Amino acid sequence: MKIIILGAGQVGSSLAHNLASEANDVTLVDTDARLLQDLQDRLDLRTVQGNATHPPVLIRAGADDADMLIAVTNSDEANMVACQVAYTLFHTPTKIARVRAVEYLSHPQLFSPDAMPVDVLISPEQLVTQYVKRLIEHPGALQVLDFAGGKVRMVAVRAYYGGPLVGKELRTLREHIAGDHARVAAIFRRGKPMIPEGNTVIEAADEVFFVAARKNIRAVMGELRKLDKPVKRIILAGGGNIGKRLAQALETRYQVKIVERSRSRARAISEDLRRTIVLLGDAADEELLLEENIENTDVFCALTNDDEANILSGMLAKRLGARMVMSLINRPAYVELIQGSEDIDIAISPQQATIGTLLAHVRRGDVVMVHSLRRGAAEAIEAVAHGSPSTSKVVGRPIEDIKLPKGATIGCVVRGDQVLMGHHDLVIEPEDHVILFLVDKRRIREVERLFQVGVTFL
């Protein structure tokens, strides 16, 4: 696929890294020559220096015959104009734009072929808000991912000493949970992936990814670790776009406080929020945190634009007694360092949340959802099976007969309103939504080919 990426910032460069490693023809456009040279030295891609909205620059980038344009510059306006230029001059089939401003997003009628021709809108703030909200709903989870319109969730938890399943074979999962409600999709032990088999024994400290119908998530988590108490009190550090959105999403169900340093911003968000308490101050101020009973806080979430401030305030909150600490971290190197440390429970990467959504539109075959996992090394995919036994490699076949690439597992299948666990004898039917886990992202093309419909297969 021929793809043009506009903007070589953190999302653009991370996306280029993901796509260039999958044998796509990628061209990256940015105004910063030094940044482009550095990426060209490390990745197999073309670069073009210039303003991403200018037609001559897009022509040099190959817009004449590009399959997809992904506009992720730091300017909403530049991203939208670039999509307009690509549509008007080059008839680019798929145009994706990152748009942050709520003022644009609250008017969806702006984005259509008759107005602003953007096929897919990406809002990092909205994606991060949904991601954090799911984590708060499932205390103790490392990741919570939605599939099939929310019917199915994939959850990552760390197995603890004392969990009913720890030290036992996976085949006993059915004995512990009434019915057939969950399936382990993958296990990471000391950072290395394991393909789960019936005789695989779960060890304490394993990172276990399982899929289950949404209503059964809490019961399955209880088999792997002691269930955390439901969340009541939340402190958000930073009243920016993400902090404000998250407070709006949470304030009807939880006791929410926001700590914001800017007096004018604190005043502005306090007028928009109905139940959230807005505090003027620094979230790294020990005195302030103690005054606000940090030791009785269930979730402390650092969401400012400063990675270092988020890390330090998160560490301080944890040491003062906050039960769970999340920090928003933009730099991938920091995410690697912080994830799973004693002081910060969860490092939230906006890049990973955004890239997963973008990848769903790049994948071949009918792939409707992609979640990038383990800092981009693994993927969880929702693909729709089409065709018949004569035109498809999956339809009409039991899972045990499907030639999955090494490291790929089928967790479950959603058939209408039914959630069916991915056992070896389950036969895939047309229009089934198949949830797969792939521990080696380099094999993604093999998975895509499985779900492409051919004229006939011999």
N, C-alpha and C positions, 0 to 999 in steps of 0.2 A: 504494500500500500504506500502511496506517495503522500506524505504528510508534511505540512508546513506548520511550524510552531513559532508564534510571535511572542517574544519575551523570553530572555534567558535568565530570569530570576530563579528563585528556589523551586517554584513549581515547574517552570519551563525546562530548567536543566534536569530536574528529577524525571520529568516526563520523557525528555529526550534520551536520557540514560535507559529508561525502561523500554522505549520503542526501538531505539537503535540496536539494542541487544537481541531483538526479535526479527532481524532481517527486513525491517521496513526501510524505505527510502525517505530519510528524515532531513529536512532543512530547517535550521534555526536562524531566526532573524532578531537582531537587537542593535541598539546604537553603540553599545560598549564593545569596542574592537578587542580589548584585552581579555574580556570575559569570553568572547567567542573563540579566540585563539586557544585559550586554556581548554575549553570544552572540545574543540576540534582535535587537539593533541591527545585527548583521552578517549574520545568516542568516535565511532564510525558514522559520521554525518557531514553534511555541507553546512556552511554558515554564510550569512549575508549581513553586512553591516548597513544600517539605514533605518529610516522611520518606517515602522510597520504599516502605516496607513497610506503611504505613497505608492501609487500604481507602478512606477518604474522599479521600486524596491521589490514589490511582490512579483513582478515579471522576472526579475533576476533570481528570485527564490523558486521560480518554476510554477507560478500560480496558473499558467495556461492549461496545465493538465494534472493539477493536484487533485487527489481524491478527498482530502480533508484539510481544513484550516483550523488551527486551535489558537485562539488569541488569549494569551494569559499575561499581557503586559501589566504594569502597575496602574494603568489608567483605564477605567471603565469606558470612557468615551473613545479612547483609541481602539479598544477591543471591538466596540460596536461599529465604529466607522470602518475598520478593517474588514469586518464581515459584510458590510454594505458594499464596499469596493469589490470584494471577492465575488459577491452575488451578481453585481451589475456588469462588471467587466469580464469576469472569467467563468461565471456559472459554476462555481465550485460546488460539488454535490452536498458536502456536509460542512457546516460552519458552527464552531463551538466558541463561546465567549465566556470569560470569567467576568462577572458583574457583582460588585460588592454593595453598592449603594441601595439601601432599602427604598429610597425614593424612586428608583427605576423598577426594582423587583415587585413593588406593590402595584404596578400597572402592567400586568402580563400582556395586555392588548398591544403594547409597544413592540412586542417581539413576534412578528409574523412576516410572511413574504410580502404582504401589502404595506408593512411598516418597516421595522428594522429586521432584516432577514437573518435572524440568529436561530439555528435549528435546535441547539442545546445550550441552556444557560447553566453555568456553574457558579454557585455562591459558596465560597469557603466558610464564611461565617455561619451560614445555615447548616452546612454539613457538620461542622464542628459542634454546633449547638445540639443537633440530633444525636451525635455520637456521645457527647457527655451526658445528655439526658438518659440515654439507654444504660450507661454505666451506673448512674445514680439509681435507676430503677432496679438494678441487679447488683447490690453491694457485694464486693468480693470478686467480681468478674474483672479480667484483664482486658477483654474485648467483647463487645456484643454487636453482632452484625445481623441486619434484617434481610430476609429473602422472601420472594413470592408475596409481595405486598404486605409483609409483616406476619404472614401465617407461620413462617419458620424463622428461628433464630439460631445462629451459630455463636457459641459462647466459649471463650477461653478462660480457664481457671487454673490456679496452681494447686495441685493436690497437697494436702497437709497430713501430717501424722494424725492418726485417729479417725480419718475419714473411713466410712464403711467399706469403700471399694479399694482403699490403699492396701497393697500387699495381696490383692486378689486378681484372678484372671478376668479379662473383659467379658468373657462369656457369662459371668455371674451377674452382669448388669440387669438382665431381665428378672432375675430372682429378687433383686433389691427394689426394683421399681415395678409396680403392678402394670401389666400389659407391656406392649412393645412401643415405648415412648421416646427412646433416644438411641443415638448411635455415635460412637466416638469416631471422628473423622481423621484425627492425627494426634500424635503425641510428640512433644519436643522434650528431650532429656539432655540436660547440660548443653542446651543450644543446638543439639543435632536431632533431625527428624527421625521418627520411627513410624512405619506403616502398621497400624493396629491390626492384630489378628485375635482370634478367639482366646488363644492361650497367652496373649500379652499380659504381663503383670504390671499394674500401675504402681509406681514408686512415689514416695513423698518427694515434693519439689518438682515433679513432672508438670509441664505445661500441657494441659489436656484441652483439645478442641472437640466439642461435641455439637451435634445438631439435634434439635427437638422442636416440636410444636411450641409456639410461644407460651401456652398455658402450662407446659410441663417443665419449663426452664428451672424454676426454683427447686423443684423436687430432685432434679438430676444434680444440681449444684450441691445439694445436701449430702449426696452420696460421695462426693469427692473432697469436701471440706466442711468444716463447721460453718453453718450459715451465719452471716453477719446480721445484726439487728437491722430492721428497716430504717432508712434514713429519715431524720426529722429536721435537723438543723444544718444549714449550709451557709458558708461564707465564700463569696466570690471576690477575688482580688482583681480589680480593674473593671471600670464601667464603660469600656469601649463598646464597639458593635457586638462582639461576642458576649461580653458580660451582660449587657442590657438584654439581648435576645434570650439568653439563658435564664435570666431572672424572670422575664415575662413568661417563659415556658414552664417555670418551676413554682412561681409564687402562689399559685392556687392550691398546691398540694404540700408544700414544705415551708418552713420558716427560713426565709432568705435574707441575707444581709450582703450589701456590696460595699467594699472599701475603695474609694476613688480619691486620687491625689488632687485632681483639678477641681477648683471650687466651681467654675462655670459649668463643667461637665456634670459634676455631682448635682448641681441645682437642676440642670436640664433633664437628667434621667429620673430624678426624684419626682418630677412633674408627670413623667410618662408611666412610671411604675405605680401600681395600685397598693400592693401589700408589702413590697420589699422595703426594708430599712436601708437607706443610703447613708454611709458614714464618710465624712471628709477626713482623709488621713493616708498614711503610708502602711501598706499591708506587711511591710517588714519591720514595723514598730512593735517591739515586744510588749510594751506597756498597753498599746491599743488592743492587741490580740488578747492579752490577759483580761482587760476590762470587758471584752466581748465574749468572755467565757470560752476561749478556744479549746480548753480541755474537755468541754461538753459538746464540741462541734463534731458532727458525723462526717461531713465532707468539706474540705478546704480546697478551692479550685483557683489557681493563679492564672489569670487570663490577660495580662497586660501585653504590650507589644515588645517588651524587653525580656529576652530569654533568661539573662542572668538574674534579673529581679524576680522572675517567676520561680527559678530554681531556689534562690536564697529564701524567699518568703515561704515557699513550700517546705523547705528543710526546717525553718524556724517553727512553722505551724505544727509539723510532725513532732518535733522535740518538745513542744509545749502541750502536746496531748491530743491533737486532732486525730480522729480515727482513720480517715482515708484522705490522702493528699494527691491531687492531680495538678500537673503543671503543663501549660501550653508551651511547646518548644519548637521553634522553626528550624534551627540548625540540625541537620541529620546526625552530625557527629555527637552533638549533645544528647540527642534521643538515645543513641547507642550507650552512652555513658550512664544515663540516668535511669532508663527503663529497668524496673525491678530492683532498684537500690533500696536500702533500708529506710531512707528518709523520704523518698518520693515513690508512691505506689504505682502511678501511671503517668507516663509521658505522652502527652497528646500532640500528634504531629499533623498540622493542617495539610501538609503536602501529601501524606499518605491517604488522608480522607479524600482529598481532591483528586488525586491520581486514580484511585479506584473507580470513581465515577467516570472519569475520562476514558479509562481503559474499556469500559463497557461498550463505548461507541466505536472503539478501534477494533475490537475482536471480530473475527469472521464467524459465520454461522449466526444463529439467532441467540446471541448472548445478551441477556437483559440486565444482569448485575455482576459486577466484579468488585471484590474487596481485596486490596493489597495488604498482605500480612507479613509479620516477621521482618519489618523494615524493607519490604519489597521482594524478599526472597521467595515467598509463597503467595498463592492466590486462592481465594474461594470464589467459585463461579456458579452462576445460575444460568443454565442453557435450556432452551426449549427444543424438544424433539419433534421433528416434522417428517412427513413422508410416510413410506410404507416399508415392509421388510425388503422389498426389491430396490428401493431408492435410498434407504438409510442404513447406516452401520449400527444404529442403536435400537430403532423401532422394531418391535416384535421379538426382541432378544432378551433372555434373562441376563441379569447383571454379570453373572459368572462367565457368560459367553462374549461379553463386550471386551474388545482388545484395548483396555485402558493403558496409557503409557505408564512406565515405572514411576511410582511415587504419587499416582492419582488414585483417589478413592471416591466412590459415590456415597454421600452421606444419607440423602433421602430424596424422595420424589414427591412433588406436590401434584395431585391429580384432582382438579376442581377444588373442592373444599377439604379433600382428604390429604393428610400428611402420612406418607408411607415410608417406613425405614428402609434403607438400601441394602436389604439382605440378598444373598447370592441368587435366590430363585425368583426374585421380583422381575417381572417382564415389563419392559418399557413400552408405553403406548403413545400414539400420536398426541401431540400437544401437552405431554407431561413436562413439568418444570423440574429439571434434574439439578440437584445441588452437589457440586463436586469440590473436593479439596485437592490442591496440587502443591506438593512440597517443593518441587523443582520447576520454577517458572520458565526455564529454558524449553520445557516440553509443551508449552502452551499451544503451539501450532498443531501438535498431534491431537490434542483435545478438540480444538476448533474443527479439524477435519472430520472428526467423528460426528459432529452435529451439522455438517453441510450436506444438503440433499443433492444426490447425483441423479443422472438419467437412469443408470442401473449399476448395481454392484454385482460382480461375478463371485 
